[in-house]
C-alpha cells in the first residue's frame, strides 16, 4: 500500500458512488472498483474499513433549495 495521501477515488470521472477502498490498481470507489468495471456484483467477503464514502447530493426542490 502506498504511504502517500490519496484523494477519495483516483478515477477522474465525476460519477463516484459508495465506499473507497485500496486495490492493486489504487484507491477506488465502489463504482470504479475492479469488480464493478468487470460488471461483477460487490464481493461479500469482509473488507477493510472504507477511507471515504460518497453520498448522493440531496435533490433540490422547485425553488432550487435543498
NORDAVEN-V388103 format. One record per residue. N is the residue number from 1. RES is the residue in one letter. SS is DSSP state (H for helix, E for strand, - for the rest). OMEGA is omega in whole degrees, 0 to 359 (none if undefined). Layout:
n;res;ss;omega
N;RES;SS;OMEGA
N;RES;SS;OMEGA
This chain:
n;res;ss;omega
1;X;-;181
2;X;-;178
3;X;-;182
4;X;-;176
5;X;-;183
6;X;-;170
7;X;-;182
8;X;-;179
9;X;-;185
10;X;-;178
11;X;-;183
12;X;-;179
13;X;-;182
14;X;-;185
15;X;-;179
16;X;-;179
17;X;-;173
18;X;E;184
19;X;E;178
20;X;E;180
21;X;E;178
22;X;E;176
23;X;E;176
24;X;-;180
25;X;-;179
26;X;E;179
27;X;E;182
28;X;E;172
29;X;E;181
30;X;H;181
31;X;H;183
32;X;H;180
33;X;-;180
34;X;H;181
35;X;H;179
36;X;H;179
37;X;H;177
38;X;-;180
39;X;-;181
40;X;-;176
41;X;-;178
42;X;-;180
43;X;-;180
44;X;-;178
45;X;-;180
46;X;-;180
47;X;-;176
48;X;-;178
49;X;-;179
50;X;-;176
51;X;-;184
52;X;E;175
53;X;E;176
54;X;E;177
55;X;-;178
56;X;-;178
57;X;-;178
58;X;-;181
59;X;-;178
60;X;-;177
61;X;-;184
62;X;-;178
63;X;-;179
64;X;-;179
65;X;-;180
66;X;-;none
